[in-house]
Amino acid sequence: MKNVFVFGADEFNLSLMRSLKPSRDCVFHTLYHYRDVKARQEVPVKQLYKGALEQLEAFPGTVDAIVGYWDFPVSLMLPLLRHPFGLTSPSFEATLKCEHKLWSRLEQRKVIPEYIPAFCDVDPFVDNPRQQVSLDYPFWLKPVKSASSHLGFMIRNDHEFDAAITEIRNKIHRFADPFNYLLQFAQLPDEIADADGCHCIAESIISQGRQCTLEGYVYGGTVSVYGAVDSLREGEHGSSFSRYQYPSSIPSATLDRMTAVTDRFLTHIGFDNGPFNIEFYWDADRDSIQLLEINARISKSHCPLFMHVDGLSHHQVMIDLALGQKPDFPHRQGEYRYAAKFMWRVGSDAKVNKVPSADELQALSRRFGSTEIELHIREGMRLSELRYQDSYSYEIAEVFVAGNSEQELLQKYHAVQQALSIELQPLS
């Protein structure tokens, strides 16, 4: 049996991993629970790093793999935790070149300049940060390291820029301080050495067209893509995800071009023996593609989608790579042709007066079939108490559904919304 440690485990994903038939020769151990890793006001990254090493070193058996499916700090800490045990992993520097937004853009500009937007570094703590911006309005402003679009703003004028800078100055340290602790483990080039977690990046708008995410991996220097998921957005700025839908409806020739761009970049930075997901925009009118961002991990949001359509959650890809094995992922062997994750969002703050009980949620999942519901709210709270939200909405629930057409997905989701009977009281 292989001992696989899950850094930042949670019950939903752990149950999916334990149900994987190819992984039944693995014993999964929790290396910190998700609530200890991320569900706090401050991320205790130094404590987590040293505590995880102590747990691993004290384990009486073999440490065969360390895996994780969350974004910061999990994805960035995995190479550091694996290294002392000689485990298969992408290097820490290659992972940073994916996840440090400014460093990633600088590396992308060296090999795929035609597929990225104009950008510049912004220090929000200088006296006049607007003087650093070389872009015209509108543009995006976001920290070089964040999660779930936290502190990401569309800037259309001086007033919005000033308001965003104030918000960023007040809240950026939540991720910046733990990120800066991890930067000490990397050899940073001169061009990036001063751009720590307290810096931001401004980027030209590239939200023209349709967005999709390629899920793939690199094994032995070879890049492989096993699925493409459409990302649909909503809201005034198109800044909030409304659903992820699999498989993508973007033409295969366009997906092949995205794969070629991905291969060029990952080969350039030396990323190897790890999973990734990479987000692109495709402008059908111009038949052009642009790279939004890349993450050195699987997307946990896509796991049930792959299970319903391909017959296996891509947790398996993550596990195989961590064990030093080449993944053998199925294709279209699931029970359904389509699957989606819907993000139920509310645009303004409200008090939560009623939510369904755990038993009621289980009954609804059985009633609708192949449906999973995850609530993020509880009775009596305000939506503004939710953590790590984007700048324009509150995500109150996630609903995973499967079906044999896009229409069936939408109908099932709307029926679930009505059946949930969530009651919100708007705040004046």
Secondary structure by P-SEA (a helix, b strand, c coil): cbbbbbccccaaaaaaaaaccccccbbbbbcccccccccccccaaaaaaaaaaaaaaacccccccccccccccccccccccccccccccccaaaaaaacaaaaaaaaaaacccccccccccccccccccccccccccbbbbbcccccccccccccccaaaaaaaaaaaaacccccaaaaaaaccccccccccccccccbbbbbccccccbbbbbbbcccccbbbbcbbbbbbbbcccccccccccccccccaaaaaaaaaaaaaaaaaaccccccccccccccccccbbbbccccccccccaaaaaaacccccaaaaaaaaaaccccccccccccccbbbbbbbcccbbbbbcccccaaaaaaaaaaaccbbbbbcccccccccccccccccccccbbbbbbcccaaaaaaaaaaaaaaabbbbbbcc
